[in-house]
Amino acid sequence: MSNRKSNTYSLERRNFLRTGLGVAGALALPGGFIGRAFAADHPSIGTYPAGSSGDSVFIGITVPRTGSYALQGEDELKGYLLAIEHINEGNPLIKKISPKSKKGVLGKKVIYGVADSAAKPNDAVQAQQRFISENKAILMTGATSSAVAVALNKLAQREKVLYVAGISGSNDTTGKDCVRYGFRQCFYGQTAAAALGPVLVKTFGKNKKVAYMTPDYTYGHTVTKSFQDHLATAGWKTTTNQVSPLGSSDFSSYLLNVANSGADVLINVNWGHDAVLSIQQAKQFGILDKMKLVVPYQVPFLAPQVGGGLLAGVYAATDFWWTLEDKYPLAKMFVQAFEKKYGYKPQWGAENAYMEFALWAEAVENAGSFYPPEVIKSYEAGRKINSLVGEVSWRAADHQLIRPVFIVKGKKPSEMRNKEDYWQVVETVPGLPLMQKPDAFGCKLGSYT
């Protein structure tokens, strides 16, 4: 992807400054007179009104650009940057999602800064704290690691600055670690399990023995538990759950235990480069010759990185796959715009990022203000919104988007119609029936002010 990196920064090249320790984008907002209308309408809170008093507003973006999740972070970043470009130019796709949008958000240009989180919560928090204090950021985004998302949720609530999560699959993000100032649009462990579980039981049968490989943080633990709980209703029993640290390179000790577990199915919850290595090494151990592989939370770029057709016949749940352009007109507009700009079909991280910003613009435009409590209440209003994957809406009780989950099945190389045709969408599952009750995972949103 390095040959396209220059395009990533073209939107705000003159404003964009990379700094040490992985922090990029320390921008200075233009100074502006804080009009009496601001003071009269609302009290100061977070970065309001200073952050929206000029002719632009600033967004802080933290994504992993190094480490195990770097490839997925770069794809996510491209989705954010395309959304900013579209928002600023008043692109027709943004207007389909946010009909009140013109150019910018409430007439203000969106500028941004980017920091490398390396999928580390402390790095992300430090970078976003800097964006808040130095740039008066009115919105934070980016994750790819749910540990980062949870940490930024807490920062958002403390600083009273909105946070829209990037990729985050943990139930906790809109569960026990939910906050009033945080929102998530992508699917997560519970909805992945509820969507994919019935497909697995139908395909492989009841009363199967299953081995899990789980990354040792909130995403891994909650996704694995969701699948264990769901599949237990069909008599599936866990023979082993191999928990490994994020960034592992040698999975041999874990795979030895998997190989000796007697499982019929291997559910590999690992993500990013960890998923690539663990699947490749599972093949070397001969595990994939005797166990069916399932990837419950599809990893962007997984199929080409794993190689060798190892994912042929493998089932996964996902947020988006580019062939959905055949079903959803807005998905087609997005895929075409993304491919024209970046030279490849968007993965679901890019779709997720684009959606986060488009939906934020829609919420602000309907609020008619950048005042955080009003924007939050706009999100919570429950409007039906056009999106890249059909009509969606926000659940006010936990700030989780109600959206479909897609089940995909890996293709054999001989079945691919082009070099990026790795997955077949086999089922579209409506979102609401997949979701737990709003308080089931302990969500208590907290205060507006």
N, C-alpha and C positions, 0 to 999 in steps of 0.2 A: 504494500500500500504506500510505500515511500514515494513512488513516482507521482502520487496524487496529493502529497502532503501540502504542496504549495497552494493548491486550490482551497484547502481547509481554512486558510487564513485570509482569503482575498476579501471577505466582506468588510472587515474593519482593519485593514492592514496598517493604516496610519495610527490607529488607536491602540494597536495590539502590542504589548510589551511582555516579553518572556523574562522571568527572573529566576534566581537560583532556588534550590530546594523544591523544584517541581512546580513552582507557582508561576502562572502566566497571566497576562492580561491586567496588570495594575493600571487602570485607567483613571483619569481625573474627569469627573463630571464637570460640565461647564457651570460656573457659579450662576446662581439665579436668585432673583428677589423673591422671597416667600410672600406672596400676596396676602392681603388681609382675608381674602375668601377662604384660604386654607385654614388660617387660625380660627376664623369664625365658624367654619363647618365642623372641624374635628380637632381634638387635641393631638399633640405630637405622640407618636408611638412608633417604636422600631426606627426605621429610616424615613418615616413619613413625618413631615412633608418634604424634608430636604431632598430625598432621593427622586422625587418627581416634580421638583420646582422649576427645572430647566426645560430645555427642548428635547431632552433624551432621558431614558431610564436605563439602568444598568442591571444586567443579570450575571451572577457568578456561577460558573460551570465547573464542576470537579468530576473528572472521569479518569480511570486508570489508563495511563499511556505507557507505563512500564509494568512489568510483573506478569502474573499468570492470566490476567484478564485484559491485557493491553489491546489485543486485536479487537475484542468486543467493545472496548472503550472508544477506540477510534471510530468504529462504525456508529456508535451512539452519538459521538461528537458531530459527525457529519449530518446526522438527522437534526440535531439542535441548530447547526449553522444554516442548513437549508430552510428551516422554519423561520429563523430570524430574517433571512433574506426575503422570504415570502411575506412575512409580516410587514417589513419595512416598505416593500414595493406595492403592497395591496394586491398580492397575487390572487387570482380567481379561486385557487384551492383553499386558501385561508378563508376567503369570503363564503365558501360553501359550508365551512365548519363554524365560522363566526360571522354571520350576516351583517352585523353592525360595524365590522372592521372596515377601515379605509386604508390609509397608509400609516404604518406604525401602530401603536396602541394608545388610544385616546389622543391621537395626533402626535404622539411623541416617538421619536426614533429609538429603536432598541439597540443598545450597545452591550458589549459583553467582555468578560475575562475568562480565561481557561486555566485551570490548575491540574496537575497530575496528582491524583489521589493515590496511585499505586495500589488501589483497593484497600487502603489503610485508613481506618476511621480518624485517627489523630491528624494525619496529613490533610484529609478533607476538611475537618473542622477548622484547623489553623488557617487554611486557604480561604474558606468562606468567612471566617471571622475578619480576615484582612479585607475581603471584598466589602463587607459590611462597614467596617470602620473607615476605610480609605476611599471607597467608591460609592458609599451609600446605596448598596445593592438593594433593590426592591423585590428581588426574587432569587432564590437559590435552586440549583438542580444538579443532577448527576449522582450516580451511585455505581451500578453494576455489581457491587457487593452489598448485600443486605445489612451487613455490619456497618457499612458507611451510611446507608439510608437511615438506620435507627439512630446513629449518632447525629446526623443532620436534622432528623426530626426533633431531637432534644434541643439542638442549637436554635432551630426555628422558633420553637415555643418560648425559649428563654429570651431571645432577641426580638421576638415579635416581627419576624421577617418570613414571608411565605417560602415554603419549600415544596417543590414537586419532585417526587422521587424519580430517578432513572430506572434502570433495570433493578428490580428487587423482588425476589421470589419468596421471602420469608412471610409466614402468616403474621409475624409480630409487627411488621411495618404498619399495617392498619389493624393490628390486634392489640396486644398488651402494650406496645410501644407507640400506639397512635397518638397524634397530637392535633389540636385545633388548627395549627398552622401548617400541617403537612397533608399532602394528597398523593395518591398513587393511581395510575391508570392501567398498569399492566396486570396480567393474571398472576397467580401466586400458588403456593403449595396446595392449599385446600381446593382451589378450583381446578388445578392441574390433576389432582387425584380423583376428584369427582367426575371430571370429563374423561380421563384416560382409563380409569379403573374398570368401568364396564366393558370397554373395548378389549382390555387385557383378559378379562374373565371369559368373554365371548370367544376370543381367539385361542386362548391356551387352556381354558377349562377351569373348573373349581378345584379346591383342595391341593393347590400347588405349593411347593417349597421354594422360598425366595431368599436370595442373598442380596444385601444392600451394600453399596459403597457410598459413604457419606462424608462430605467436607465438614470439618469441625468448627462450624459457627452457625449462627441463627438460621440462615437459609437452609443449610444441609439438614439440620436437626428437625426443623418444622416440615420440610418437604417429605423427608423419610417417614416421620410420624403420621402425616396425612395419608400417605400411601399404605402404611401398615394398618391404620385404622380402617380405611376403606376396604382394602383387600381381605381383611379378616372376616368381613361379612360374607365372603364367598369361600371361606375356609382356607385361605392362603396363610401359611405359617412362615415366620422368619427363622431361617436356620443360622444366619450370622449377619451382623451389621458392622462392617469394617469402617471405622472412623479415622480419617487422615487429616493432617494439617493442610491448610491452604498453601499452595506453592510446592507441594511434594513433587519429586522427580522420579523416585523409585517406589513403585507400588508392589514390589515382589512379595513382601511379608504379608500384606493384606490379601493379595491375590492367592497366595498359598492357602490361606484360611478359607477363601471363597471356593477354591478348587476342591477342598476337603469337606465342604459343608453339605454336599449332597443335594444342592439346590437345583431346581428345574429352570429357574429364571434368575438372571442377574439384573437388578435395577441399579443403575449407576447414576447417582445424584451429583457427582462431581461436575464442575463447570469450567469453562475456559480451557486453558492449556492443560489443566489437571484432568479434564475429561478426555482430551486427546491422548495423553500419555497413558492413562489407566486403561483405555480401550485398546490401544495398540499393544500394551503389555499383557492384557487379558488374552488377546489373540496368540501372542507368543507362548503363553502358558497352556494353550489348548482349551481354555475355558469356553470360548465362543463356539467350539465344536460340539460341546455337550450341554450348554445352557443357552437359553434364549436371552438376548440382550434387549433391555428397555432403557431409554433415556427419557426420564419423566419430564424434564424441563429442558426443552431443546436449546442447544448452544449455537449461537450464530457462528457460521464458518466451520462447524464441526465436521461435516461430511468431507469437504475437500482436504481438511487438515489430517483427518484420520486416514483417508485414502484407501485404496484397495477394495472399494466396494464393501467395506466392513459394516456399513449401516444399512445395507440392502435388507428390507424386510423388518427393520427396527422401527418400533412405534415411539412417538414422542408427542407431547403437548407443546403448543406454541402460541404466541401472541399474534403472529403474522407470517405469511409466506407469500413471496411475490406473485405467484400464480393466482392469488386471490383477486388480482386485477381483472380476471375473467368474470368475477361475480360482483365486485363492488366498483362503481364508476370512480369514486374518489381514490380508491387504491390504485387504479390505473393511472390517474393523474399524478399521484405521488411517485409511483414506480418510474414513469417516464421522466419526470423532472429530476429525480435522484440519479437515474442512470445517465441522463444527459450531462449532469454536472460532475459526477464522480466516476463514470465509466464501468459501473457494475450494478447488478440488481441489489436493492437494499435488503439487508437482513432485518430481523425483527427488532434489534436494538435501535436501529435508525428509525424505524416506524414508531417505536415507543417514544423516542425522544421528540420526534416531530409532533406527535399527538399531544405530548405534555405541554408544549409551547402553544400549539393551536388552541387547546382547551383553556389554557391560562388566558390567552387573548380574549377568548369568548367570555370568560368569567368577568374579566376587567371591563370589557366593553358593556356588558349588561349591568355591571355595578355602576358604571359611569364615573368611577373614581378609583384611585390607587390606594385609598384608605384601607388598610388590611382587613379590619372587621367587615367592611362592606363587600370586599372581594370574596372573603370566606363565605359570607351569607349568600353571595351570588352563586358560588359553587354548590352550596347546600340547598338551593332552591328546587333542585330536582328536574330541571328542564330536560326535554328530549333534545339531543344534539346530534347532528349529522357528523359522521366520522369516517375514517378510512375503511372501517369494517362495519359499516351500517350504523343504525341509530343506537346511541349510548346515553347513559345518564349517571349522575353521581349519587351515591348513597350518603345521605347527610349524617347518618349515625356514626360512620367510621371513615368517611372520606375516601372510600374505595369506588373506583369506576365500575359500573355494571356493564360488562362487555363480553362478547363471545370468546370462547377458547376453541382453538383449532387442533384437531388430531391429524398428524402427518405420519406417513410411512416411507421409509427410505427406499429409493429406487435402485435397481441394478444398473450398472453402467450401460448395459444394452437397452435399457428402457428410457434413458435420458434423451430428451429431444434437443437439448443444447448443453453447453458446459456448466450451466448454473442450475440445471433442472434436477436437483438432488432429492427432492421430497414431493410426494403426492399428498394433497389434502384429501383425507378420507372421510372427515366428519367435521361439521360445524356445530358446536354445542352452545346454546344460549346461556348467557352468563348468570342470570338471577337464580335459577334453580341449583346452580353449583355452589352458591355462596352460603356460608354459615350464618346463623343469626348474628346480628350486629354486635352483640355483647358476648358471643360465645368464646372469643379469644381474649376477653378482658379489656376491650377498648373503652377508655374514658378520655374524651377529647381535651378536656381542660378549657380554660377561659379564652375569651376573645381579647380581653385587655389586661 
